Amino acid sequence: MEKPKEAKRVKLKPGDTVILQGDSRAVLGNFPDDSIDLTFTSPPYPEFSPELKVKSEEWANWMLPFMKQLERVTKNTGSVVVNVGDYPRLSKPKYPWVEDFVLTTYKNTDLKLIHRLIWFKRFASGGANGKLPKISYEFCFWFAKDPKQVKANFWNAAIPASEETIKKLEQTPDRRAKTGAKKHIEYDYRRVSHTIEKHGGKVLPYDIVEVGITGSKSPWRQKMSELKEKYGKDIGRYYVFPYKLPLFFILCLTDPGDVVLDPFMGTGTTIIAAVKNDRIGIGIDVDPHAVALAKIRVKERLE
């Protein structure tokens, strides 16, 4: 790993992008302390990324230098969200590398785990000969340096209230009140009804984020095929998540003008989502092919 060069401070404005090629552990050494509002990233998974020569048992310690750098550069109000997907195998015993990563980060950094959200992919890959269920989700681990100061507003991703919710709220509290609970239920109904009305008939999103589909005929897969044909390279391993996944966290955990980082940038989906929503996007990737594709994609999507 190359030694970090002396940092150069550059003043950035909303809508700016910075795309860097190199090992994030070294590149992040150039960044000032407390300079990033949100990191959203999906690092290469052990045993599922051919170019990553790291075993499952070693992955948490491999990730630790990255997490320590992210801890340093993240603001006290900032967040770090790491997307990882674990996949079952029947052929050999499974090491709990995802859980190992969370515990290793907890024990060796000051990053606090706030929540684990689920990225639900409705049409996902099937199991092995019916012995496993469909693999339909991945984790998004949400860390923060200071949970009491962290910037978060999930009303920015509010969803329409269901017909069932509206119907229940229209019922009189007397019909659902139990002995001794009438006063509490009346207050709760008024509070919930007022909140939904205040937010235009919407409610807070669930912690199961349903975005994108991964079937062979899905728009996501078709887009990968189009990019492969256009740029002459198979970018399947780069184009890991759909645009709306980083967008959800960008809208909920940052404000316009904030700085969003992806240290395993791939082809720049996080950067595009950040910049299209008036944030500053910074991406890093060790692979020069990914960096070249990211620059092309970012330029095309933002024109």
N, C-alpha and C positions, 0 to 999 in steps of 0.2 A: 504494500500500500504506500503510495507516494506521500511525501511530507506536505502538509498544507502550506500554501503560499500566504504571504501577508494579505490580509483582507483589504479590499477596496470598497469603500462605502459609496453606493450609488443611490441617488434619490429616485424613487419610483412613484408612479401615479396610477390610479385605477385604470385598468385595461392594459397595463404593460405586461409583457411576458419576459421571462428569463429562462433559457433552456441551456443546461450545462451537461457536458459529457465527462464522466469520471466516476470513481468510487465515492459514494455518498459519505462514507466515513471520513474521507479526506476533504471532499468538497465542502461539507458542512462545517469543517474546521475554519473555513474562511468567513462564516456567518457570525455576526455579532450575537451576544447573549440577548435573550428576550426580544427577538425580532420577527417571530412567526406567529400568526394568529391561529392557523389550522394546518395540520398535516393530515392529508388523506392519502393512503397508499395501500398497495397490495404487493407485498414482497414475494419473491419466488418461493414456492413451497418445496419442502424436502421430498425427494423421490418422484416428484411430479414435474420438475423443471430439469430437463436433461443437462443443461449447462451448469447447474448448481451441484457441485460435488460435495454436498453436505448431507450427512445421514440425519434421520429424524431425531436421534438421540443427541445430536450436536447442534440442532438448528437454533434452539433457544439461546445458547451461548454465542452462536454466530450472529444472531440478531442483536445481542446486547450492546455492542459498540454503536450500532445505529440508534438504538433507543436512548442511550446516554447522550448522544449528540442532539437528538430531538428534544430531550428533556432540557438541555442547556439553551437551545435556540427558541424554545416555545415561551411565549409570554405567560405571566401568571393568570391571565384571563383566557389563555388559549387552550386548545385541545389537540390531541393526537388520536386519530382513528386508523386502526390497522385492520384491513380486510384479509381474512385467511379462510380457506376452505379445506376441510378435512374429508377424506374419502375412505370408506371402509374397504378392506380387502379380506378375502377368506383364505388366501394362500399362505399367510404367515401371521404370527401374533403382531398386534398393533401397539406401537409405542405412542403414548398420549402427548405428542409434541405440541399440540395447541395449548393444552393445559400447562405444560412445562414452560412455554413461552410466557404466559400470563404470570405464573408464579415467579419466574426468573426476573421478569421486569419489575414485579412488585417488590422483590427482595433486594434488588440491586440498583434501583433508581428511586427518585422521589415522585415518579408518575403514579397517580392514583387511578385505579380502575373505577369509573363511574357506572358503566353499564355495558352489557354485551347485547348489541342489537343483532337481529337476524335479517340477512338479505335472502328473501324467499324468491326462488326462481320457479314459477309455477310449472313450466314444462321442462323438466330437467332430465338428465340421463337416467337410464334404468339400472336395475341391479344385475347381479350375476345369475342367470338362469333361474330367476324367481326366488333366489335365496336371500336377496336383499331388497329393501324397498327402493323406490326412486330417490335419487340423491338430489334434494330440492332446495338446499339452503347452504349459506356460508355465514361465518361470524363477522361482525364489525365491532371490534373492541374499542371502546371509547375511554381514553385516558385523559387526565388533566393534572396540571401541577398543583392547582389549588381549587378543589371542588366548590369552595365557598365563593370564590371570585370568578369562576369560569363563566364565559359569555355563552348563553344558550337561550334560544327562543323558538320552541318547536311549533308555535302558532304560525311561523313562516311557512310551514308545510302542512297546514291544517287541511282536513279532508271533510267533505260534506257529511253531515249527520245522517245516519241511516233512518229509513222509514220506521223501523222498529223503535229506535230511540225517540223519535219525535212522537210516536204514538203513545209510548209510555209516559212521556212528560205531559201529554195532554190529559192523561187520567188524573182524577182528583186524588190528592194524597190519602183521603179517607179510605179509598178502595184498596189501597195497598198497605196502609199503616197497621202495625201490630200493637198490641197493648204496651203502653209506655213509650212507644217510639214515634207517636204521631207528630210531636213538635219537631223532632229531629228531621223526620222525612219531609215535612212541610218546608223547613229551611233548606234542605238539600235540593228539593225540587226547584225552589225559587232561584237558588244559586246556579244550578246547572242550566236552567232555562234562560236565565239572564246571560250567562256566559255564551251559550250557543247563539242567542239573539245578537249579542255584542259582536260576535265574529261572523256575522252574516250566514247563520245556519250551518256553521262548520264546527268540528270538534278536533281535539288534538290527534295527531297521527299515532298509530300503534308503533311499538318497538319491533314489529316485524315489517320490514320495508320490502314491499313487493314491487320490484322493477325488473324489467327485462325478461326475456325468455331465451332458453338455450337449446331448443330443438333444432334439428338439422335444417328445417325450413323456416326458422325464425328470422326476423329482420336483422337480428344481431349476427347470426351466422352468415347471412347473405351479404351483410356489410363487410365482414371479414374477407369473403370471397372477392368482392368488388375491389377491396384495397389490394389484395394479393395480385389480381389481374392488372390493376392500374400501376402499381409500383414494382411489380416483378419480384416480389419476395413474400414468402409465407409469414404473415405477422400474427398468426393465431395466438402465439404465446404472449404477444404484447397487448393485444386488444382484449384485456382480461374482463373488464366490467363495462356495462352500458353507461351512457352519459348521465342518466337520472340517478345513479347510485351516489357518485360524489356530489351531484347537485343537491341531493337531500341534505347532506351534512353541511355543505357550504351555506345553504340558505338558513339552516338552523343554528349553526355555531359561529357564524361570522356576520359582519356588517359590510356594506359597500365600502370599498377602499382598503379592506383588510388584506393581509398577505396569506396566500394559500400555497402550500408546498407539497410536492410529491417526489420523494427521494428515490422511488422506483417507478419512474414516469412512464416507461413503455412508449406508446405513441401519443401520449399527451392528453388523454381524455379528461383527467382532473384539471389540467391547465385550461383547456377549452371551457369547461364548466365554470371555472373561476372567472375567467376574463369576460365571458359573455354575460356575466352577472356583476360587472363593475368591481371585481376584485383584482388583485395583482397575482399573477400565476407564476410560480417558480417550479421548474422540473429538472430532475437530475436522473441520468441513467448511465450505467457503465458501458452499455452496448452502443457503439457508434451507429449501427444500422437503425436502432430504435430512435436515437437522437435525430438522425436525418429524416426519418419518417415523421417524427413528432413535429419538426419544424415545418414540413410540408403540410401536414394536417392542420396544425394551428393556424397557419397562414390562410389556408383555404376556408376553414370554418369561420374565421373572423373577418373575411373580406365581404 
